[in-house]
Amino acid sequence: MRIPVDIAAMGARATEMLDALGAISQSGDNLTRFFLTPEHRRAADLVAGYMKAAGLDVSEDALGTLRGRWQPAGPEAPRLLIGSHIDTVANAGRYDGTMGVIVGILAVEAVVKAGLKRPYGIDVLAFGDEEGTRFPTTLSSSAAVAGHFLPSWLGARDADGVSLEEAIRAYGKDPADIPAAAYDPDKTIAYVEAHIEQGPVLEAEGEPLGIVSAIAGASRLSITVTGEAGHAGTVPMRMRRDAFAGAAEMALVAEKIARADRHGMVATVGRLHVEPGSVNVIPSRVVFTLDLRSGSDISRREALTEFEREAHRIADARGLGVVISAFHEVGTVPCYRDLQLRLRNAAADLGQRAPTLPSGAGHDGQAMSRLCPVGMLFVRCRGGISHNPAEYASPQDIGLAVAALVRFIERFELPQLAGSVQGAEQ
């Protein structure tokens, strides 16, 4: 069955809905919408209205995840999941996360209106905690849906000292109901997400859509370099134990390692603290962070080993001390090959090449991969800008994403992924 899709009209509708959601913010001069806040409640209510208008049955779990359900084969039938998140970083753009929710709603609405019959159902999910901006609990919403929520997260506190458990209760939910949010793996087919690329590759290639090969694994390190303070004017260069100079050389080594990698590795020193921090004193102590990401866990581990070896070599050569500690580690999540193929074929039906590329950013798919196979469709964003008010995806490109999901659903038959949830080859 070929479902008619007006790409321009779908893009215009999606943009109008995204603009309405973008106006829901805790600040009057920028978009800031954190998890389990009054703004989250207002955004969720608006999205619930969109879901109902699309012909979906709407429910909400204990962590505020909305579920718009299409159930042509009844409530006990297996589920195909489509979704993204509606929380934002501070001073955010209007497309990150939220676009995927709206695209999912519009695609399933087209399927519902066409009267398509399937032996499975589709749930459109709107998660509330992907960014981890309020609590240090990134992906807690999708982790609960995947059945891997950690009870210890309930004690996590925001900047005002409010615990996650307290926030859940203030939101009108009961933490005791969190286990009920989990899907049955034996009745879950796959999870598919449309998302802006958050990078410049698709724009550089002149392509509106891309197929994600994997969500990159990430390691975050804290590196402390110790030297000796001294007068900036009296200690000769050859006699200095300059902690900052050593840290700078280590940062350049990280850059060199990433540039030499063949798996899209990126390395970022994003935070740096220098002591004593005076203009006329040689730094005695530097603490900096290293964020290392790669589409291959093997290459990332090898890079970490090489960086640690080189950091100690630099410290020894300069008479410095160095301590390296990891504070964040998440593995690479390969996207299921069959889903990549079917998303690519859906884009090809629309005349789009849809190149394959990795995702350097984290997504709900990382948590959902513990439940079922995952697939992702990228949408071009202007300048590769994200987490920024300048974030933008055109109505035409968004309309193409809606149409691609419609074509994907048209072709999607239950036996294609049946039995692949447990131990699927990726």
FITORVO-866762 format. One record per residue (C-alpha): residue in one letter; x, y, z. Coordinates in steps of 0.25 Angstrom, whole numbers, plus 5000, padded with zeros to 4 digits. Layout:
# FITORVO-866762
AXYZ ...
END
This chain:
# FITORVO-866762
M500050005000 R500650134996 I500250245006 P500150385000 V501050485007 D501150635004 I502550665008 A502450815008 A501150815016 M501750715026 G502950805028 A502150925030 R501250855040 A502450805047 T503050935048 E501851005053 M501750895064 L503250915067 D503051065069 A501951045078 L502750945087 G503951045086 A503151155093 I502951065105 S504151105114 Q504551145128 S505151265122 G504551375114 D505751405106 N506251265102 L505851125102 T506151045114 R505250925118 F505750835129 F505250695133 L504050685142 T503850835143 P502550915140 E503050945126 H503250795124 R501750775128 R501250885119 A502150825107 A501650685110 D500150725110 L500350795097 V501050675091 A499950585097 G498950675089 Y499650655076 M499650505079 K498150495081 A497950575069 A498750475061 G497850365066 L498750305076 D498350255090 V499150335100 S499750295114 E500950345122 D501850265131 A502450295145 L503550375139 G502750455130 T502950385117 L501750405108 R501350285099 G500450305087 R499950165083 W499450115070 Q498849975073 P498249915060 A498549775065 G498149795079 P498849835092 E499649705093 A500249705080 P501749735078 R502149885078 L503049965068 L503550085076 I503850225070 G504250335078 S505250445084 H505250545096 I504550675099 D505550725110 T506650825106 V507950885110 A507951025115 N507851125104 A507451025094 G507051005080 R505650965076 Y505950835068 D506850745077 G506050635081 T504650695079 M504750685064 G504850535065 V503550535074 I502750615064 V503350545052 G502850415058 I501450465062 L501250515048 A501750385041 V500850295049 E499650395047 A499850375032 V499850225034 V498650225043 K497850315033 A498250225022 G497650105029 L498850025028 K498749885034 R499949825042 P500049705052 Y500849795061 G500549935068 I501450055068 D501750145080 V502250285079 L503050315091 A503350455097 F504450445107 G504750545118 D506150525122 E507150505111 E508050625113 G508250605128 T508250755130 R507450755143 F507950635150 P509250555147 T508350435142 T508450455127 L507550355119 S506750315132 S505450325124 S505850225113 A506550145123 A505250115130 V504550085117 A505649985114 G505549925128 H506949975133 F506550085143 L507550095155 P506750115168 S508050195173 W507650305163 L506450345172 G507450405181 A508150495171 R507950645174 D507750765165 A508450895167 D507350935177 G507550815185 V506250745180 S506450595179 L505950525167 E504950445176 E504350575181 A504250635167 I503550505162 R502550525173 A502350675171 Y502050635156 G500950555161 K501550415159 D501950305169 P503350255168 A502850115172 D502250105158 I503550125151 P503749975148 A502349975141 A502950065130 A503749955125 Y503449885112 D503449735110 P504649705102 D503949585095 K502849675090 T503749795086 I504149795071 A505149915070 Y505350055073 V505550165062 E505850305064 A505950425055 H506850535060 I507550655055 E509050625051 Q509650725061 G510850725052 P511250785038 V511450655030 L510050645023 E510150795020 A511550785014 E511050665005 G509750735001 E508850625006 P507650655015 L507550515021 G508650415027 I508650275033 V509350255046 S510350145046 A510550145061 I510450235074 A511850265078 G512450215091 A512950325100 S514050325111 R514250445120 L515550465128 S515950565138 I517450595137 T518250655149 V519650715145 T520550755157 G521750845156 E522450955164 A522051095165 G523051205163 H523251345159 A522951375144 G524051465142 T525251395150 V525151245147 P525851205134 M525051125124 R526051005125 M525750995140 R524251015140 R523250905144 D522050975138 A520850895140 F520050965129 A521150945118 G521050795121 A519550795121 A519550865108 E520550765102 M519650655107 A518450725100 L519150725087 V519450575088 A518050545090 E517750625077 K518750555069 I518250415074 A516850455070 R517250505056 A518050375053 D516850295056 R515950225045 H514650215053 G514250365054 M514850385067 V514850525073 A515550575085 T515150705093 V515850775105 G514550845110 R514950895124 L516250945129 H516650995143 V517951065146 E518551085160 P518951185166 G518351255154 S519251385155 V519751455143 N521151455148 V521251315154 I521651185147 P520551095149 S520750985159 R519450905157 V518550885145 V517250805145 F516650775131 T515650685125 L515750605112 D514450555105 L514850445095 R513750385086 S513850275075 G513050185067 S513850065071 D514050025085 I515349955082 S515950085076 R515450165087 R516150075098 E517350065090 A517350225089 L517150235104 T518350135106 E519250225097 F518850355103 E519150305117 R520450255113 E520850385106 A520350465117 H521250395127 R522450415117 I522150565116 A522050575131 D523350495133 A524150585123 R523650715129 G523850675144 L522350675146 G521350585153 V520050535146 V518850465151 I517750415141 S516350365146 A515150325138 F513750385142 H512850345130 E512850225121 V511850175111 G512050075100 T511750095085 V510350055081 P510349995067 C509050025059 Y508449895055 R508849865040 D507449825035 L506849955041 Q507950035034 L507649965021 R506149985022 L506350135026 R507250155014 N506250085005 A505150175010 A506050295007 A506350244993 D504850234990 L504850384992 G506050404983 Q507050424994 R508450364995 A508450365010 P509950345013 T510350265025 L511050335037 P511250315052 S510650395063 G511650465072 A510550505081 G509850415091 H508350385089 D507250305095 G507650195086 Q508750165095 A507850125107 M506850065097 S507849965091 R507749885104 L506349855101 C506349835085 P507049865072 V507150015069 G507250105057 M507350255054 L507050345043 F507850475043 V507350605037 R508250715032 C508350845041 R508950975037 G510350995040 G510350865048 I509950955060 S509250895072 H509050925087 N508951065082 P507751165079 A508351165064 E507951015063 Y507151005050 A506550895041 S505750935029 P504250905027 Q504650825014 D505650735021 I504750715033 G503650675023 L504550575016 A504850515029 V503350495032 A503150435018 A504350345020 L503750285033 V502450265026 R503150185015 F503950105025 I502650065032 E501950035019 R503049925016 F503249885031 E502749735033 L502749675046 P503549545042 Q504749635038 L505149655052 A504449545060 G505349485070 S506449585068 V506249655081 Q507149555089 G508549545084 A508249615070 E509549625061 Q509949765059 
END
